[in-house]
Amino acid sequence: MERSNPDYHRIYNDIINKKHPEKKEECKALLSKKELSVLDIIELNTKIFGLPDRSTETFNQKHRSYDTSAILKILAHQKTNKLNNTELAQHFKLSRNTVTKWKKLFPEKSRQQK
């Protein structure tokens, strides 16, 4: 069975048009992309709704998932900014163990960082 992804362009356009029309210009660049990555969706959510309180953020983090391209972008971010696993985990609000697991799953990316 093939998984279908939600139409994030339509979802976020509806949210902006109905509830936050003042943020349309701020989100225009992200919504003009052909495909939205997980990181783009997180950024859109932050721009529209602002920073969540601690309990909401904890709940949302438990239900977040990353596809391969997002993981590779996160690992590339670590390399370009010369971050250790702890710093990367704090930046993206991840567990250090998750970062370590990803580096084991994608050893070609972690070898490039050394």
N, C-alpha and C positions, 0 to 999 in steps of 0.2 A: 504494500500500500504506500502510495506516495504522499508525503506530508506537504501540505500547502501552508504557506506563510501568510500572516495577516497583511493586508494592504495598508502599511503604515502611512503612506502618502495620504491616502483618503482619510484615515483615522485622525491624523494630526491636522490636516486641512480643515476637517469638520470641527475639531476642538478649537482651533484658532478662529475660524469664522464665527462660531456660535458663542464662545465664552471669552476669548482673549483676542479680539481683533487688533488691539494696540500692539501685539507682539508679532504681527504678520511680517513686517519688514525685517525684524530681527531674525526670524526663522526662514526667510526666503531662500537664502543660499543653501541651507541644508535640504529644504524641501524640493529644490530644483534638481538635486542629484537623481540620476536614473534609478539607482538602488541605494537603500539606506542600510548601513552596517549596524551592528549592535551598538557600537560606540556612538554613531550618529543619533540613534534613538535615545540613548542615555543623555546626550548633549541637548537634544530637542526637549526632552522631558524637563531637564534642569532650566532651560531658557523659558519654557512656558510656565511651569509651576513653581520655579524657584527651588531653593535647597530644602529638602524635607527635614522634618524633625528626626531625632535620633531613633525613636521607635519605628517610624515609617520606613526609614532608611534600612534598619536592621531587617524588617520584614521583607522589603523589596529585594535586598541582597540575597536572601535565602532562596528566592525564586528566579534569580537571574541565570541565564545560560549564555554561553559564548560559542559561536561557530568557529571553525578553523581559521578563517580569514581574520576574525577579530582577535583570536589568540595570537596569531602571527604579528598583527599590528601592535599588540600590547608588548610582545617580546622585542619587536623592533624599536618600540618606544624606550624600552629598557636600555637597549644598546646605544641608541643615539644620544640619550641623556645620561649615560654612564651611571645608571641606578643599580643598587644591589636589590636582592629579592624583597627585603623588608620595605625599602623605599618605594619600589614598584607596587607592592601590595597595598601600601597606605595610599598611594596616589589613585589607584583604581578601586580602592575599598574591597580588596580581595584578601584571602588568607595567604600567608607565606607558603603554606603547604600546597595550595593550588598552583602558585607560581612554580614551585619546585616540580610538581607533577607535570605541568605543561612543558617545562624544560626537558624532562625525561621523554615526554611524548614526541617532542620536536627537537631532537638533539642537534640537527643541522643549524638551527637558529642559535642554540646556546653555545655551540662551538665557535660561531662567528663572533660571539661577544667576548671571548677570552683573548 
